[in-house]
């Protein structure tokens, strides 16, 4: 595979070249016990809920002809991770608007519904149970972040409901849920990608600063192991309380440890506040930042740039991200669909075009299209019927016609042709656990919030950092 290095020319040009490769899956630790225990608790809670029987019929029965199909965005819309929900909702609005413009699915139009988990399993479980109780036309769930996935996926799966989740937790690497799908990498691979970026930039001393939420904490141990394997020095490891309003103590510890860079994910106001306080304590200088793909978000850029100044932030920031297309028919269909919803998505703030690179914006757009096309292929809106065809649509069969939008693909399907859908997230390759993850790119920002691709990371680089 051709590898683009992080050189000055790439920074200046904002290189948007896309390198496509089939990335070998890394060896991953199994933590099945945790998810099995959670499943038992969550399914038990679902069984005790009055929503149980109604929700099950939603998942297993076909929706009455002519009624609307609902895509539920199960994610934080409040709390520290509140920016995630609108990111996924933008994707839902964009994909469903394009599907509806192409005639809908089997006589049905699609609509989107927000289900606020508040980023907390204790709030997510009743919210999901209520979703099943009150949504008779539910056809697909998207979202389910690392904050709540371990608690809600067993419930969703027990209702035979297809779900595309934005969780990187290793619990799902080797535990099979029949209706669970994932287009994003496990967190440990993102940890390796962050360390690989540090290697490319010749950093030797790294500070860690991750939020105390479930989703962010999963990066820490893989990152520590990868830093050790890379021969780098861990200067300090600071946990950030996402409910706090100041991080003066943590900022001082980071500054006094003299790192070359900070690896971080702390959503909401936490990271921008930390950056501001570090700048104050560090003689007005920003310490270079390496973020996760969650930092590719309009709200994150807006708040971080406001905290330390746009110029200072963009000149000191890199993030890993999955490779996404930036040109071609799939990207054109995606950008047209998403940008048509600018100003219409509740809670969306900042530069709306950033959603064209945000993992949730890209991969959940693909998720909705994959699911809708599977409905067309199976001639059913029931997840228990159309679910297996998601893999057929994504992975294709020998001789399948590659297509790039719901409108194009559904036309081919109705003509009796075998298809393989390829969206802006690139070709899928689902494994036995319904995982399909691509290769990583390295992103930066321009001063106006636009995302630039400045390099790619190879599978070999990540394997070299694996424990």
Secondary structure, 3 states (H helix, E strand, C coil): CCCCCCCHHHHHHCCCCCCCCCCCCCCCCCCHHHHHHHHHHHHHHHHHCCCHHHHHHHHHCCCCCCCCEEEEEEECCCCCCCHHHHHHHHHHHHHHHHHHHCCCECCECEEEEEEECCCCHHHHHHHHHHHHHHCCCEEEEEECCCCCHHHHHHHHHHCCCCEEECCCCHHHCCCCCCCEEECCCCHHHHHHHHHHHHHHCCCCEEEEEEECCHHHHHHHHHHHHHHHHCCCEEEEEEEECCCCCCCHHHHHHHHHCCCCEEEEECCCCHHHHHHHHHHHHCCCCCCEEEECHHHCCHHHHHHHHHHHCHHHHHCCEEEEEECCCCCCHHHHHHHHHHHCCCCCCCCCCCCHHHHHCCHHHHHHHHHHHHHHHHHHHHCCCCHHHHHHHHHHHHHCCCCCEEECCHHHHHHHHHCCCCEEECECCECCCCCCCCECCCCEEEEEECCCCCEEEEEEECHHHHHHHCC
